[in-house]
Amino acid sequence: MIYDLDLTIACAERPADDPRGSQDLLESLRSVQRKGEMLQMFDARAVAGQRHVASAFLHAKRALDEGRARLKDLGASMALYLAGIDQLERALKRVGLSDDTRRFVIVVSPARELDTVLDALHLSRTPEMFTPGPTEDTMERLGIEKSLLSAVPREEWELLALENVALVDLKG
């Protein structure tokens, strides 16, 4: 569990010779999802860190709880916040899986151990994924302009992603 949230975040990758496409991976993910559980998988190249994931989850959950969410599904709503966009199709292009996705961020709520999920998906855990911090590619995927990156110290780039999450509420 992270930040006393009912949430587990795991970073994982698949073997280099894994031929499965994104749809196959998502079908496998759905097959291990428990009733009443949010189980999501995002492209790690679009995730700036654990705080980025936790913030997106909190914003999505709060919007649902307050009845102001654009979408009624917590996982889909979380994708909007994680991407910093208020349209699901565009958000999934930023943070969703593609056939060339090799590294993943898996998020589950309520919190539970994800070893069985990773085993079922034939993925291996990669705990160091968020170190040393978001890359320029990650920030570009999130739509954060290079001029802004050059004005902010690299060690604070995750804060730009958090700001992107918060701005989704203002777009509505």
N, C-alpha and C positions, 0 to 999 in steps of 0.2 A: 504494500500500500504506500502511496506517496502523498505527502502534505495532509495527512489525516483525511484523505478523500477515500471514498469507496471505489478505488481505481487502481488497476495494475497496468504498468507500462513495461513492455519487453521489446528489446531490440534484437533483430534476428537477420540472418542471411541464408540464402539457399546455395547449394553447391553450384559450382561453375558449369557443370554438365547437366543441370536440371532443365529439361526441355519444356516444362509446363508454361502455359501462357497465363495471363492475369485472370482470365475467367475461370480457369481450372483451379487456381489458387483461391479465388474467392468462393467457389463452390466447396472446396475442401474446408475453408474457414467456416462457412455456414453449417457444414455437417457436424462440427464440434461445438457449435454455439448452443448454450443452454437456454431453456425457456425463460423469458423475462430478462435476458442478459444482453447488454450491448457489447458486441465483439467486433472491433474494427481493425483494419489493416491499412496502413498508409505507406507511401513511398518515403523511405528515410531521407532521400535527397531533398525533401521538402519540409523537413522538420528541424527546427533550430535548437531544440533541446527539450528536456523533461518539463521545464516550466512552460514552454510553448504548448505542449500537449495538455498539461494540467489546466492552463488558462483557457484553452479552447473548450475543454470539457466543462469547466465551471461556467463559462459564459453560455454554452449550449444548454446546460442543465437549468441554469437560472432563467433563461429565456423560456424554456418549456414550462417550468414551475410557475412563472408569472403570466403564462398565456400569451406571450408576445413573439413566440418563435415562428419563423417563416415555414418551418417544416415540423411535423409532429413526431418525427423519428429522431431520437437522441444521437445516434451515430451519424446520420445525414446532416443534422444540425451541427454536430461537432466538426464535420468536414468543412462547412462554411466558415466557421471561426478559425480553424487551423489554417485555411487558405487565405483568410482575410478578404473573402469575396461573398457577396450576398446572393449568388446564383449557383445552384448545385452543379450544373453541367460544367461551368467554368472552374468551380472549386475542385471538382474531381480531376480536371485536367492538370491542376497544380499539385494536388496532394494524393490523388488516387494512384492505383497501380497501373502500370503499363507492362507490356510483354518483356521489356528490357529491365524491369525493376529487379534488382538482386538483393537489396537490403530493405528491411521493413521495420516499421514501428507498429507493434500490436498493442491495442488498448482494450481492456475489459473492465466493465462495471456491471454488477458489483465485483469487487476485487476477488481474485483467486489466483492460485499458482498456475502459471502458463506452460509448465513443462510438458504436460500431456497434449496441449494444443500445438506446441512447437514440434513435438514428436509426430503427431498426426499429419502435420504439414511438411514434414521432412526438412525442417529448418533448424539451424543451430543458433543459440543465443550469442549475441555480441555485445557485452556490456559496455565496451569502450566506445561505442558508436558516437556518443555526443561529445567526446573529447577530441580535440581541444576547443570545440565550439563550432558554430555554423560557418560554412564556407561561403565564398562569394556566389557559387552556383546555387546554394540553398536560398540565399537572400534574393537572387534573381528569380528563382522559381516562385518565391512568395510575392514577387512584384515590387520589391523594394529597390528603388533606383540607385545606380552607382554613385550619383552625386551625394545622396544621403549617406551611403556607406563611407564615402571618403571624409565626411564631416563628423563621423562617430568612431570612437576607438573600437578596434576589432573585438575586444573583450566585452563590449556592450552591444554587439549586434543582436544577441538574443532579445534584448529589450525592444529593439525595433520590431521584431516578430510579435512580441507581446502587445505592442502598440497597434499593430496590424489587426490582431485579434479583437481588441477593444473597439476599433473603428467600425467593425461590422455592425455594432448596435447603432451607430450614428447614421449608417447608410439607409436605415429603414425608416 
